[in-house]
Amino acid sequence: MFGITAYGAYIPRSRLQKSAIADANAWFDASLRGLAKGERSVCNWDEDTITMAVEAGQDCLSVLDPGSVKQLYLASTTLPFLDRQNSVVVSQALNLGSRLRTMDISASQRSSTSALINLLDAEKAGEAALLIASEHRRTKCGSRQEMLWGDGAAALGVGSDGVIAEYLGSASYVTDFVDHYRGEDATLDYDWEERWVRDEGYLKSVPAAVNELLEQTGTQAADINHFVLPSDQARTPAVVAKALGINAEAVVDSHLQDCGVAGTAHALLLLASVLDQANSGELVLLAGFGQGADAILLRVTDALAQRRPGLGFNGALARRRVEQNYNRFLSFNNLVDREIGKRGELDKQSYLPAMHRHKDFLTGFVGGQCRSCGTIQIPRENYCVNPDCGALDSQDDYPMASKPGRVKTWTADRLTFDWNPPAYFGMVEFEGGGRLMMDFTEVEEGAIESGVAVTTHFRIKQFDNQRGFRKYFWKAIPAQQ
Amino acid sequence: MASGIKDKVVILGMGCSRFGERWDASPADLMSEAFEECIADAGIGKDRIEAAWFGAGIDAFNVGPSALPLSVALRLPNIPVTKVENMCATGTEAFRGAVYAVASGACDIALALGVEKLKDVGYGGLPQRTRGVENDMYWPNLSAPGSFAQLASGYRAKHGVDKGDLKRAMAHISVKSHANGAKNPKAHLRREITEEQAMNAPYIAEPIGLFDCCGVSDGSACAIVTTPEIARQLGKSDLVSVKALQLAASNGNEASFGDWDGSYLKTTRIAAQRAYNEAGIKHPRAEISMTEVHDCFSITELVTMEDLQLADEGQAVRDVLNGDFDAGGRIPCQIDGGLKCFGHPIGASGLRMIYENYLQFLGRAGDRQMADPRLALNHNLGGFPHQNICSISIIGRYE
């Protein structure tokens, strides 16, 4: 049996209230009030497509053996780097080693489903793969997209060990139907009228792929238990389902009012939402739309019940923080030229040889354990830090990304430059050993105190806007947030 | 066992510029202001100085690198000049170089000068700067108050001190230093404040508020040192000598190993004990007349009282609130206003402390003159509580 072996999800904790978007913009477009129900997920300043992909990947690896992963695909249309393979950064942060194939797949809202078909059709290779889709799309202020889109990531394991959803077949239909686009020099999308996109796009492309798949697999539309069609048009999935003869109850909720459409990641996020509750034997039809359509048919197996991840879609959705501040959202997305103060002007050059020397520590959060005395230390240095030991070159790699810790000392710094002041940081002591003075993120006022439990997360450390670079490192988050 | 530095070197003259927002003054202006006072006090010509140690902490924002800024500013006669930088211990480090040179017999008369020109940077607080290519990749972007504020969380956790009580003791420290600084004509901040003002000021880094922070100042201080014999030959009586000069640098233990709880300064404890040994001090509380400690933030002064053995562990809040370190208390601390109000031009601070000792010993401290001080302890801390350089000097009457 071949198919999906694991899944994971990540949704940024911050949920911008749509009423805040409407309050700021309805003066020029009163129709925004009609969309202002619920909330959407938004990246923190230190989150992007890569960091969300790492989080979703970690969730997926809670049930998947990292050592088995031989391929990593990253699907996104908002990759932070145009030339620096983003999937390599993700693979190193996930400590997947150096002997695997990595690939970035982009340029369409169905890049995730196309990548999935590619991996599922590679059954003969028999290699376990990890597919992560992640998206952090920027939108114009006061646009419909700003209301309807969200940020998020999802991950799928593909292989033959521990199949939770068996692969039954796929079909694709391609056509250069341009409902929206983003050219080489543009940062924001340009889009066309919804009704045309529905009638000439969804309603033609999706049936073209789905009907072929149903025919090819001998499946009746009415037998589909879960129909995933990511769309920022609230009623379109149901309209398409009806046209296909799929039962209305099978249409999977798009989560427009509590998450927002996370671009190419949304197909996999919605699949994760299905897998959070699906039962053995149920049929899942996963579609992707964008310059045509992909359709994938899966059958849930008995194994699913034993292979649900730590977080999943529901867990990621439930872990939230209400954001009422529209200006902060604009600032984090570089949509306003915000005052950063002279302290923010310090040159942020990244010295690549130094970064490369320390990549295991910086990207993988790998410390050292002394062979002579057992002391765990991060970062590793030449000499063991234990004053009673001091052995030279005695440390073995000691991955610490998943180690829980506790706050030893901390502060909330309002003087230093930070995109989201105050800057929280402090000394973290890790379970089993090792300590580090490190940044905290996602801290709500009053949530940090000496002794508070924290977990560590891969985040953006700093932007070098002068050169278009960004540095990543690990930060601590209070465990209950 | 080394004999140590005690009484081998005396101060021939000292000088200190006015500290503050010296918009008018270049680094060279500050240096000559301190130096002219110093050389007049020493009563010698510039040509008698055989070597100089030059301290400046934050090169990029003021004087620039190397020995040249000092040598050029003072038109020194091509003597050896050594530039030193050891963060906030820089001034003491310059002094240590000059003192050791004289003690070794390598020269008879040496100059130590520290300077910092911070106020050209365009904002309050210390200049934002790189911590080095590799450190910048993972260190938090911590400000000075952000790093020292953590002492408060560590101290509260260890001793179970109430947040409000600790904040009140911190406020008391600042109120005391402002009262002292108001009496010092060279001080940066010369206005008295109330405990309520200190308690209610906006947070800079929790729980450090505006009045818990020292002044960031322009300024310079210097000393000319020689041997007791030469000082006497030059007609000096009432000599002031060096009793101890110690430095302790972190080695990563606090930052990366398990036995430091964040509530105290490990290097201060080490340097203090070494300094007491070097000076032959057995009972610090009975023998030390005054301290000038590194009160970059009020919380630093509070824990330092314990680290110097001047308060029992866990009792500094009580002792501070009891007024033990006020001008009229058992061991006055920052009688000149301290970093808090005299100001903190990084490279000059260690020498500014010694300057105050010197004035007090010679009865020249004006409105803030203490009655019969015998021994003074000065303490600097450069860096962060979890990784730092501590310098301690003990200065006293040459008896």
Interface residues (C-beta under 8 A of the other chain):
Chain A: G341 K342 R343 L346 D347 S350 Y351 A354 M355 H358 F361 L362 T375 Q377 I378 P379 E381 V385 N386 P387 V407 K408 T409 W410 T411 A412 D413 R414 L415 T416 F417 D418 P422 A423 F425 G426 M427 E429 G433 G434 R435 L436 M437 M438 D439 E449 S450 G451 K461 Q462 K471 F473
Chain B: V121 G122 Y123 G125 Q128 R129 T130 V133 E134 D136 M137 Y138 W139 P140 N141 L142 S143 A144 P145 G146 S147 A149 Q150 L151 A152 S153 G154 R156 A157 P202 Y203 I204 A205 E206 I208 N251 G252 N253 A255 S256 F257 G258 D261 G262 F384 P385 H386 Q387
